[in-house]
């Protein structure tokens, strides 16, 4: 195992370095998403509003909380070029280090029969390679938020204060994570919830210390407006379950009704799964750690299917996709490999280099990425439940 792991680290480091060098040579190391945060940070330091103006690209509008940009102060204080390089190393290095750890964690939970088999890691690099490289290329925060989600789960019982502070911080960046709150309620993580709400409120009020209460309230109001402006009708967002439902039912229901119906179905399914797990734990006196893992990361994996967002957010499904990849390797049947290949085309290989600009754009806008994510999440759930009944 150590030999394979060392080879992985060497190859990954070389790959990250080559990706960085090629982007520098081709003058493509722009990190447009990070530049949005940097532009907002500069405006905030001047006491100006970061909302309603673009930074870098015409679409580069800042749509996050004021606190989110100010949290980058230790990085941005070094200047833009230094910030780019450090941030690239930070997210690239954390990707390389985290993926094997997630795989090894799952060996102990669900796939001990594949212990020391690194093929699932290679498969997930095929599936997630496009999302991870886009994260590096754009300098986005989605991967770091995913690491925060791992920390939240790890400390939810042992240190609810840490878990709560991390969750409050996650909500400051992406209110999408509000979908986790009902699960925390059902699983009775009351301390995590309490410290989450307290830390979220404190993070939102943080700019008041430097710019005044009234100014911060104005910016928070503008943040809400920016989020509304960014949103579209959810049933028209290609990779959401609402759009897929409308396509398969030929728009049988009005869009808003389809959204409500699908949200109720998803919430109901997760609630029933959690209650079933809870009853099983009570009857068998077994630990709930694997049940909670499955519930929590299913919710995380489904968030990009529930909100209008960019495709790189699907990297949040990493743990479930690793379970799916491990199941493909373990079963080693032609139909599972076919399912993997079909999912890989839109999910990991939607690039103009393979399909041309029109083909890649169709894969993104057809809803195929969202459908592939749903298939892999459901397959991972089925694989875990099948093992549980053996």
C-alpha positions, -999 to 999 in steps of 0.1 A, spaced: 0 0 0 28 25 9 45 19 -24 13 26 -43 6 57 -22 40 71 -27 37 66 -65 3 84 -63 18 114 -45 47 117 -69 24 115 -100 -1 139 -85 26 164 -76 40 162 -111 5 166 -126 -2 197 -105 31 213 -114 26 207 -151 -9 221 -149 4 252 -132 33 256 -157 11 251 -188 -14 277 -175 13 302 -168 30 296 -202 -4 300 -220 -13 330 -199 -44 313 -186 -37 313 -148 -63 340 -142 -83 323 -114 -114 342 -123 -135 331 -93 -107 340 -68 -104 373 -86 -141 380 -78 -133 376 -41 -101 397 -45 -120 425 -62 -147 424 -35 -120 425 -8 -105 456 -23 -138 474 -25 -147 465 11 -114 478 24 -123 511 7 -157 511 24 -174 505 -10 -201 480 -19 -188 450 -38 -222 442 -52 -236 451 -86 -202 453 -104 -181 426 -122 -146 417 -114 -124 401 -141 -151 388 -164 -184 403 -174 -201 375 -154 -178 379 -124 -204 395 -100 -198 391 -63 -228 372 -48 -215 361 -14 -216 376 21 -193 405 30 -176 383 55 -167 357 29 -144 382 11 -129 395 44 -119 360 55 -94 360 26 -75 390 42 -45 369 53 -41 356 18 -49 388 -2 -27 410 20 2 393 2 -8 407 -32 -27 392 -62 1 371 -78 13 356 -45 -23 349 -36 -29 330 -68 1 307 -64 -5 301 -27 -42 294 -33 -33 270 -61 -9 251 -39 -35 251 -11 -64 236 -30 -42 214 -52 -23 200 -23 -54 194 -2 -70 175 -31 -40 152 -34 -39 145 3 -76 142 10 -87 117 -17 -66 88 -4 -78 95 31 -114 94 21 -108 61 3 -91 45 33 -119 57 55 -144 39 33 -123 7 33 -131 5 70 -167 14 66 -181 -2 35 -156 -18 12 -131 -37 33 -130 -64 6 -112 -39 -15 -86 -29 11 -54 -17 -6 -71 -16 -40 -64 18 -55 -84 13 -87 -115 32 -72 -93 62 -67 -82 62 -103 -119 58 -114 -129 88 -93 -101 109 -108 -117 101 -142 -152 111 -129 -140 142 -110 -110 152 -129 -128 178 -149 -144 193 -118 -112 193 -99 -92 209 -127 -119 235 -132 -117 243 -95 -79 248 -98 -83 268 -130 -109 291 -117 -96 293 -81 -130 285 -66 -138 277 -30 -160 246 -35 -132 221 -27 -123 239 5 -160 240 15 -161 202 9 -132 198 33 -152 219 58 -181 194 54 -157 166 62 -146 184 94 -182 191 103 -190 153 101 -159 143 119 -165 165 149 -203 164 151 -202 142 182 -167 146 197 -165 184 195 -198 201 186 -183 235 192 -158 230 163 -185 214 142 -208 243 148 -183 270 140 -173 252 108 -210 249 98 -216 286 105 -186 294 83 -199 271 55 -233 289 56 -216 323 52 -201 311 19 -230 290 6 -265 291 21 -272 260 1 -259 240 31 -292 248 49 -303 214 36 -281 199 64 -301 215 92 -332 191 90 -308 161 93 -291 176 123 -325 180 139 -336 144 131 -303 131 144 -306 154 175 -273 172 171 -286 200 192 -252 214 203 -240 215 168 -271 234 157 -268 259 186 -231 267 179 -238 268 142 -265 295 146 -244 314 170 -213 313 148 -233 321 117 -247 352 133 -213 363 146 -197 358 111 -224 379 95 -219 407 121 -181 405 118 -178 434 93 -197 457 117 -165 458 139 -147 477 111 -174 494 90 -202 500 114 -236 484 120 -255 504 94 -230 499 66 -229 461 73 -267 459 72 -267 476 38 -242 452 25 -262 422 38 -293 435 21 -274 439 -11 -261 403 -7 -296 390 -5 -304 410 -37 -273 395 -54 -284 360 -46 -319 366 -59 -305 381 -91 -283 350 -96 -312 326 -92 -334 313 -121 -366 293 -120 -354 261 -105 -373 239 -129 -354 255 -158 -320 248 -143 -308 218 -164 -291 196 -137 -318 199 -110 -342 171 -102 -371 195 -110 -359 199 -146 -354 162 -150 -388 155 -137 -404 181 -160 -385 165 -190 -396 129 -182 -432 139 -175 -433 163 -205 -441 192 -183 -471 175 -167 -471 199 -137 -465 237 -135 -429 245 -126 -434 257 -90 -456 227 -82 -429 203 -96 -403 219 -74 -425 215 -42 -434 179 -52 -398 168 -58 -385 186 -26 -412 168 -6 -403 135 -22 -365 139 -16 -370 151 20 -395 123 27 -371 97 13 -342 109 34 -364 112 65 -377 76 61 -341 64 55 -329 81 87 -358 68 108 -353 33 94 -316 35 103 -324 48 138 -348 19 145 -323 -6 133 -297 9 156 -320 6 185 -329 -30 178 -294 -42 171 -275 -19 195 -250 -12 166 -232 20 162 -249 46 139 -216 59 124 -220 43 90 -257 51 88 -250 87 96 -222 88 71 -245 76 44 -273 99 53 -251 130 56 -232 126 24 -263 117 4 -277 151 14 -244 168 5 -242 149 -29 -278 159 -38 -274 197 -31 -263 204 -67 -294 186 -79 -316 207 -56 -303 242 -63 -293 262 -94 -255 262 -93 -224 256 -114 -214 220 -124 -182 220 -103 -204 218 -72 -209 182 -80 -175 174 -66 -193 175 -32 -206 140 -41 -170 127 -38 -177 102 -9 -207 87 -26 -190 85 -60 -161 67 -43 -185 41 -30 -200 38 -65 -165 34 -80 -156 8 -54 -188 -11 -61 -180 -11 -98 -145 -26 -91 -158 -51 -66 -187 -64 -88 -166 -63 -120 -196 -69 -142 -200 -56 -177 -232 -37 -169 -216 -19 -140 -187 -9 -161 -211 3 -188 -229 24 -162 -196 39 -151 -187 48 -187 -221 64 -194 -218 85 -162 -182 94 -170 -191 110 -204 -211 139 -190 -198 140 -155 -161 139 -160 -154 143 -197 -177 172 -207 -148 191 -223 -146 209 -257 -113 190 -263 -133 158 -267 -167 169 -280 -161 204 -294 -176 235 -278 -211 227 -290 -210 191 -278 -196 200 -244 -222 228 -239 -249 203 -248 -237 178 -221 -238 206 -195 -272 220 -205 -290 188 -213 -292 177 -176 -269 147 -182 -245 157 -154 -273 159 -129 -288 126 -141 -254 109 -138 -250 122 -103 -284 109 -93 -275 75 -107 -242 72 -89 -257 84 -56 -285 58 -58 -261 31 -69 -239 39 -39 -269 37 -16 -279 4 -31 -244 -10 -28 -242 -1 9 -277 -15 17 -270 -47 -2 -239 -53 19 -258 -45 51 -283 -73 43 -257 -99 37 
